[in-house]
Amino acid sequence: MTALPAEPPLLPTWRTPVVAPTLVVAPGRPFLSIYADDDWSLAPMIANPGAARVRIDWSPVPAALREEMRLAAWMMINTELPAGVLVGHPAWHSRLGPHGIYDTVRRWHRFAHWLTEQGIPSLAGCTADSFTAYAAHHANRPGATRGDATKELVALTRLWAFDAASAAPAGPAMPPWQRYGVDDYLPAVPAVGRGENSREPLAEGTIGPLLIWALRMVDDFAADILAARQEAQDLTERAEQTAGTRESMARLARYLDRLVERGEPVPARRHKGEHQVSLIYIAAQAGCPPRQVNSHLATDRRKGLRDYLRSRPGRCPLSTQVTGTVGGRPWAEALDFTEIPQLMRHLATACFIVLAYLTGMRPGEVMALESGCCPEPDPPGRYLIHGRVFKGVLDPDGNHHSPGQIREVPWVAIAPVVSAIRVLEHIAPDGLLFDTAAHTVPRGRAATGRTIHLQAMRTRIEDFAAFASDLARRLDRPHEVVPADPHGAIGTARFRRSLAWHIARRPGGLVALAVQYGHLRTAVSAGYAARGRDGIHELLNIETARATADTLTTLNDDLAAGAGISGPAARRAIHAAAQAPAFAGSVRTHRQALDILNQALTVHDNPQAFLMCVYQRDRALCHRTDITDAPRLDRCRPACANIARTDRHADDLVRHAQTLEKQAASHAVPGPLADRLASRAARLRGIADHHEHNRISLQEPTP
């Protein structure tokens, strides 16, 4: 098999653009690297505003191999993969997107260093045995996976193909896996799933308080922060527009003299752990330009002011009134001029968290939202979000399409999401909601078409979690501190996964959000149902099936150990539990999830209601007027035919009854409340007694 070009290729000169003008899709007039540069920018090929701008740095590549790989890379950027190489590879693309090109060349760099270590100074000396040895070397690396190893081999195939198609081929041998297939050159098949469904959801203890504080920022604090930002902008503009005159300098001197004479603190800001004079704030207060503050502090007269500042650093209070509260307490005593950039940063981050978690969008889709994406419904009704999607969007030739496309079915927006969008539209009234220029503080700049980088947003989210935790401690709300997630950094991509997990399972640790999750399931499922190729409803099914498998496995183990079960749905639960061994640990794909859900095995444990729901739609009392595919666990009814209880639930009933009885016996509890607590405890004990007298078991009790 050979890789022959369709027409004679050209040899680039040192002034040839790295990216041909016909391939430029970035808005505006992006900078174009030339072939002679050691740093090749691929940004002209990127139209997705949230995508990273990547560059190829040739300086680390061994000099002997550098020019050969540069030519192959230029061919990969500007020409299609020869058709003969695509035979037998239906999933391959004739052209890679800029990030695929960057990743491929990065793998070439690694291969170049390995060749140098083996004493092979040119691609011409790379034989089939060389490729085989490198494949083995890569496959045996610690933590090597089949997915990464496959990408490595495909990258080397592209190196061989584009070298052969160039005007000056070096002539490496054809990689052996191109003829014999890749299986023999890959690590062993992994035992676990991969991709989006293998990403761990955020722990309920982390996402609960994180979401609570994000919603507070959007709903309760945003008005204060935006008003303070406007005041900070006004102060800045006033200071910068003040003319520097002898009178303004005299006003500054009098202002500073009064501070020192009265022993008052100097308005300061923190910078690299030290207090420094807040030039703009002082200039606005004194009525002079900031440059005069800087020059005046350098005079002999003010030499001692820095020592004075170290002992008396002060705040830079704004006049904006704090109206937002938490539990009846103001969330801040006063807002400070120097805090506005950080507060605006936290506000934008909170908006991202709300959007990413409560819509199911991918991070890049959130970043691509524009002002006006969620118009007021006419007539009033459900809000819809119109935006772009990028995953799986291809051009007519079947290759990656960087600008993406408008989503065929809009996302459904619940009230908190609409609030977050309105806050962002206030910050960025035109263009992208997360445009980096619009989020510049204290005042925005003209839109650039570039969004906050996702890596930067990951850091912002961790900072927001720390800010929220500090606020929780300061407001005496230790239960709302955001704990570290056991699976590492919160990141940006885990929100979508967590949405499906929490909707499907609705863990008891988030009782306050249970109703919201119920609304979300309806909204999200309806919003995505019309587009079967989107993954969010598949994630919902997978998480529902996993929750069912976990519940059935526990029930099967309990029944096998002699535990009892009661209730109108007890026998259906026993039948479902008998299927548990066939599904335990096997739910990794949407097809496997449907195998469980289509067998009417959906069983939900509801420890908050001390029962198990063996769900059948036509018997459910949690839905009075509508029939859905999932129960409303916040609406369990005692007379429902889907209820079953195990010994575990009965024990929990008794323990809770004991707690209520202790509360009722307390002298601190008013009489009417004590009566209600005692009555509730009696009802719970009655349910537990009913279970004890009516329980059935798979095993006879031992004498």
ABEGO torsion letter per residue (X at the ends): XBBBBABBBBBBBAABBABBAAABABBEBBBBBBAABABBBAAAABABAABBBBBBBAAABBAAAAAAAAAAAAAAAABBBBAAAABGBAABBABBBAAAAAAAAAAAAAAAAAAAAAGBABAAABBAAAAAAAAAAAAABBGBBAAAAAAAAAAAAAAAAAAAABABBAGBBBBAAAAAEAAAABBBBBABBBEAAABBBBBAAAAAAAAAAAAAAAAAAAAAAAAAAAAAAAAAAAAAABBBBAAAAAAAAAAAAAAAAAGBBBBBBBBGGBBBBBAAAAAAAAGBBAAAAAAAAABAAAAAAAAAAAABBBBBBBABBBABBBGGBBABABBBAAAAAAAAAAAAAAAAAAAAAAAGBBAAAAAABBBGABBBBOBBBBBBBBBBBABGBBBAAGBBBAAEBBBABBBBBBAAAAAAAAAAAAABABEBAABAAAABOABBBBBAGBBBBAAAAAAAAAAAAAAAAAAAAAAGBAAABBBBBAAEBAEAAAAAAAAAAAAAAGBAAAAAAAAAAAAAAAAAAAAAAABAABAAAAAAAAAAAAAAAAAAAAAAAAAAAGBBBBEAAAAAAAAAAAAAAAABGABABAAAAAAAAAAGABBBBBAAAGBBBBBBAAABAABAABBBABBBAAABBAABAABBBBAAAAAAAAAAAAAAAAAAABAABBAAAAAAAAAAAAAAAAAAAAAAAABBBABBBBX
